[in-house]
């Protein structure tokens, strides 16, 4: 009986001391890199982690949509740059291609900036959720009725 009690107490102490680790985001060579302590996370792992918190998931999904919008605007920017170069080489009027080039570049940069802002919000929301405690915990206790585990609120 004592071995069982000791096992339960040891297990509850180990489980109560486990905490999730915060995520950090650093700029890298090919975009942002995500770390959990010293471990680098893959994009698949960070997606899975962000799905654990509903608020973080909302910001993360919004960021993904904005990145897709930014890529579409970036592709349009690339096309307008080619249009500008072709018109300039032929000696034609380059006002319309120049305006298109500047406009699509501005739109893609706005989308990218908003996407990064939402990625940061998602990570901050996830990290804030780690700090919040649950409404109850298990604690070892003893009283006149014996020794055991108590559910404390």
C-alpha positions in Angstrom: 0.0 0.0 0.0 2.9 2.3 0.8 4.5 1.7 -2.6 1.3 2.6 -4.3 0.8 5.7 -2.3 4.5 6.7 -2.9 4.0 6.1 -6.7 0.9 8.3 -6.8 2.5 11.1 -4.9 5.7 11.0 -7.1 3.6 10.9 -10.3 1.4 13.8 -9.2 4.5 15.9 -8.2 6.1 15.2 -11.6 2.9 16.0 -13.5 2.3 19.2 -11.6 5.8 20.4 -12.3 5.6 20.0 -16.1 5.0 23.2 -18.0 4.9 24.0 -21.7 7.7 26.1 -23.0 7.4 29.5 -24.5 8.0 30.0 -28.2 10.3 32.7 -29.6 10.5 34.0 -33.2 13.7 35.3 -34.8 14.4 36.6 -38.3 16.4 34.1 -40.3 18.0 33.9 -43.8 14.8 32.7 -45.5 12.1 34.1 -43.2 11.4 33.8 -39.5 12.7 30.9 -37.4 10.8 29.6 -34.4 12.3 28.2 -31.3 11.0 26.5 -28.1 13.8 27.1 -25.7 17.0 26.1 -27.7 15.1 23.7 -30.0 14.3 24.9 -33.5 10.8 24.1 -34.6 9.7 23.1 -38.1 6.8 24.8 -39.7 4.7 21.7 -39.2 5.5 21.7 -35.5 4.7 25.3 -35.0 1.3 24.8 -36.8 0.5 22.0 -34.5 1.4 24.0 -31.4 -0.6 27.0 -32.5 -3.7 24.8 -32.9 -3.6 24.2 -29.1 -4.9 27.7 -28.2 -8.0 29.0 -29.9 -7.0 32.7 -29.8 -3.5 31.9 -31.1 -4.9 29.7 -33.8 -7.2 32.5 -35.0 -4.2 34.9 -35.3 -2.1 32.2 -36.9 -4.7 31.3 -39.6 -5.3 35.0 -40.3 -1.5 35.4 -40.8 -1.5 32.5 -43.3 -4.2 34.1 -45.3 -2.4 37.4 -45.4 0.8 35.7 -46.5 -1.1 34.1 -49.4 -2.5 37.5 -50.3 1.0 39.0 -50.1 2.3 36.2 -52.4 -0.4 36.9 -55.0 0.4 40.6 -54.9 4.1 39.8 -55.1 3.5 37.7 -58.2 1.5 40.6 -59.7 4.4 42.9 -58.8 6.8 40.6 -60.6 4.6 40.7 -63.6 4.3 44.4 -63.6 8.1 44.7 -63.3 8.4 42.7 -66.5 5.8 44.8 -68.1 7.7 47.9 -67.1 11.0 46.6 -68.5 9.4 45.5 -71.8 7.7 48.9 -72.3 10.8 50.8 -71.3 13.0 48.8 -73.7 10.5 49.4 -76.6 10.5 53.1 -75.8 6.8 53.2 -75.0 5.1 55.2 -72.3 6.0 53.6 -68.9 3.6 55.5 -66.6 1.0 52.8 -66.3 3.5 50.0 -65.7 5.4 52.1 -63.2 2.2 52.9 -61.2 1.2 49.2 -61.3 4.7 48.2 -60.2 4.6 50.6 -57.3 1.0 49.8 -56.3 1.4 46.0 -56.3 4.7 46.4 -54.3 3.0 48.5 -51.7 0.0 46.1 -51.4 2.3 43.1 -51.1 4.4 44.8 -48.4 1.3 45.7 -46.4 0.0 42.1 -46.6 3.4 40.9 -45.4 3.7 43.4 -42.6 0.2 42.5 -41.4 0.9 38.7 -41.6 4.1 39.1 -39.5 2.1 41.2 -37.0 -0.5 38.4 -36.6 2.2 35.8 -36.3 3.7 37.7 -33.4 0.2 38.1 -31.8 -0.4 34.4 -32.1 2.9 33.6 -30.4 2.3 36.1 -27.7 -1.2 34.8 -27.1 0.1 31.2 -26.9 2.8 32.3 -24.5 0.3 34.2 -22.3 -1.9 31.1 -22.2 1.0 29.2 -20.8 1.2 31.6 -17.8 -2.5 31.2 -16.9 -3.1 28.6 -14.2 -5.9 26.1 -14.2 -8.7 26.5 -11.6 -7.6 23.4 -9.6 -4.6 21.4 -8.6 -3.7 18.2 -6.8 -1.8 18.5 -3.6 -0.6 15.9 -1.1 -2.3 16.4 2.2 -2.6 14.7 5.6 -5.2 15.2 8.4 -6.9 13.2 11.2 -8.4 10.9 8.5 -5.0 9.9 7.0 -2.7 10.8 4.1 -3.8 11.4 0.5 -4.2 13.7 -2.4 -6.5 16.8 -2.1 -8.1 18.6 -5.0 -7.5 22.3 -4.3 -9.4 25.1 -6.0 
